[in-house]
């Protein structure tokens, strides 16, 4: 399997640490890049031209530019819209689920409130997006 690149957009250091622990690539099948706000995410995506990530994992509550705005700009940009965006957030609100799907999110995952629940969700995310799904290569 070719190496996949993942952009994680998350401002909470504890969530970043936990996500990185759960996604620790043991066989180098994917690489992770983390940014802490929406502006940095868009800058990263726009600066990397043909080496864009294969998947974006996006929190909604970000400083500066919200996750909704980041999602909207990704899906409105011809060069970026093919990149799958996985929303990973604490919100369980149906309005947030609907809004992100209308903006083009590929899926919406609520962060579990327990450590084991979070680990299970990330493992399923990893199995689905990095093993089962065939991702577009830009």
Secondary structure, 3 states (H helix, E strand, C coil): CCCEEEEEECCCHHHHHHHHHHCCCCCCCEEEEEECCHHHHHHHHHHCHHHCCCEEEECCCCCCCCHHHHHHHHHHCCCCCCCEEEEEECCCCHHHHHHHHHHCCCEEEECCCCHHHHHHHHHHHHHHHHHHCCCCCC
